[in-house]
Amino acid sequence: MHKIYFKNKKYRLKNRHALANVVTSAIILSAVSIMGVMMLQWSNSSLTTQKQAIEETFSTQTNKINEDLIFDNVWFSSTCPGKCINVTMSNVGTLGLNVTQIDLINGTTLKNLKYFYYTDGGIVTSGSLSKNATYSWISGGDYDITVHTDRENQFTTSVIAP
C-alpha cells in the first residue's frame, strides 16, 4: 500500500484554517445564545420578584389608608382594683383592625408612662372595643393616649383626668 501525501502544504493549511473559523464561530454563537437565554431568565425572575414586592407594598399602604379609628369615650375610674383608665374606641374605616398596644403618655412632658399590650383587640368594621388599663392616674393630669394597630397605624387623643 502506498501512502498518498499532498505535495502542496499550503492547500492543506488553508482547508484547516477555514474549518477552524467555522468551528470557532459556531462555539462563539452557541456561547452567546446560551448566555442570552440565561440573562433573559434572570431578568424575568428579577422583574417578577420586584413586581410582587411592589404589589405587596401597594396593598399594605392601601389597607393602612382604609383603617380608621375614633375614640368614643375615655374615662378614669377609681373603682377598679386600684385606679384604671377605660378607653372605648370605634372602627369607622372600611377594614377590620386589630388593636395591639395602648400607650399612656404624660401630655405635658410627653414621657411614656405605661404600655399596655393586647392580643384580643380585634374590631370589625363599624364595631367598637373597650379596654381597661390599670394605672394610678393623678386628678387634673393631662394624658395622651396612643392606640397602635396591627398595620402599624397610630391614633392619638388627649384627655384630662377628673
PEFENBEL-V637341 format. One record per backbone hydrogen bond with DSSP energy under -0.5 kcal/mol. CO is the residue of the C=O (numbers start at 1). NH is the residue of the N-H. Records with the same first field share a line. If there is no record, write none. Layout:
CO: NH, NH
This chain:
3: 5
7: 9
8: 12
9: 13
10: 14
11: 15
12: 16
13: 17
14: 18
15: 19
16: 20
17: 21
18: 22
19: 23
20: 24
21: 25
22: 26
23: 27
24: 28
25: 29
26: 30
27: 31
28: 32
29: 33
30: 34
31: 35
32: 36
33: 37
34: 38
35: 39
36: 40
37: 41
38: 42
39: 43
40: 44
41: 45
42: 46
43: 47
44: 48
45: 49
46: 50
47: 51
48: 52
49: 53
50: 54
51: 55
52: 56
53: 57
54: 58
55: 59
56: 60
57: 61
58: 62
59: 63
60: 64
61: 65
62: 66
64: 67
66: 68, 94, 95
68: 92, 93
70: 72, 90
73: 88
75: 86
77: 84
80: 82
83: 135
84: 77
85: 87, 133
86: 75, 88
87: 131
88: 72, 73
89: 129
90: 70, 92
91: 126
97: 123
98: 100, 150
100: 118
101: 148
102: 116
103: 105, 146
104: 113, 114
105: 144
106: 110
111: 106
114: 104
116: 102
121: 99
123: 97
124: 127
127: 91
129: 89
131: 87
133: 85, 135
135: 137
138: 141
141: 143, 161
142: 107, 108
143: 159
144: 105, 146
145: 157
146: 103
147: 155
148: 100, 101
149: 152
153: 149
155: 147
157: 145
159: 143
161: 140
